[in-house]
Amino acid sequence: MLEGRKTYLTALVLALATFARAMGWLEQQQYEIILGLLGSLGLAALRAGMTKG
Protein backbone atom coordinates (compact mmCIF):
# COMPACT_ATOMS: atom_id res chain seq x y z
CA MET A 1 0.00 0.00 0.00
CA LEU A 2 2.71 2.50 0.92
CA GLU A 3 5.27 0.93 -1.39
CA GLY A 4 7.44 3.76 -2.72
CA ARG A 5 5.48 6.47 -0.94
CA LYS A 6 6.83 6.42 2.62
CA THR A 7 9.36 9.19 2.02
CA TYR A 8 6.75 11.41 0.36
CA LEU A 9 4.31 10.77 3.20
CA THR A 10 6.96 11.70 5.76
CA ALA A 11 7.75 14.91 3.86
CA LEU A 12 4.05 15.80 3.74
CA VAL A 13 3.59 15.31 7.48
CA LEU A 14 6.73 17.37 8.09
CA ALA A 15 5.32 20.16 5.92
CA LEU A 16 2.08 20.06 7.90
CA ALA A 17 4.02 20.26 11.16
CA THR A 18 5.95 23.26 9.84
CA PHE A 19 2.69 24.93 8.86
CA ALA A 20 1.24 24.23 12.31
CA ARG A 21 4.33 25.78 13.93
CA ALA A 22 4.09 28.85 11.70
CA MET A 23 0.43 29.27 12.64
CA GLY A 24 1.33 29.08 16.33
CA TRP A 25 -0.53 25.82 16.94
CA LEU A 26 2.65 24.07 18.15
CA GLU A 27 5.22 25.25 20.63
CA GLN A 28 8.91 25.14 19.70
CA GLN A 29 9.62 22.13 21.92
CA GLN A 30 6.74 20.14 20.40
CA TYR A 31 7.92 21.06 16.91
CA GLU A 32 11.48 19.92 17.65
CA ILE A 33 10.22 16.56 18.91
CA ILE A 34 8.17 16.10 15.73
CA LEU A 35 11.19 17.07 13.60
CA GLY A 36 13.33 14.47 15.33
CA LEU A 37 10.77 11.70 14.92
CA LEU A 38 9.97 12.51 11.30
CA GLY A 39 13.63 12.93 10.41
CA SER A 40 14.36 9.45 11.73
CA LEU A 41 11.36 8.02 9.93
CA GLY A 42 12.39 9.68 6.67
CA LEU A 43 15.90 8.29 6.90
CA ALA A 44 14.55 4.81 7.60
CA ALA A 45 12.25 5.07 4.56
CA LEU A 46 15.15 6.15 2.37
CA ARG A 47 17.29 3.29 3.63
CA ALA A 48 14.50 0.79 2.95
CA GLY A 49 14.16 2.17 -0.56
CA MET A 50 17.90 1.84 -1.23
CA THR A 51 18.00 -1.83 -0.25
CA LYS A 52 15.17 -2.61 -2.68
CA GLY A 53 16.66 -0.65 -5.57
Secondary structure, 3 states (H helix, E strand, C coil): CCCCCHHHHHHHHHHHHHHHHHCCCCCHHHHHHHHHHHHHHHHHHHHHHHHHC
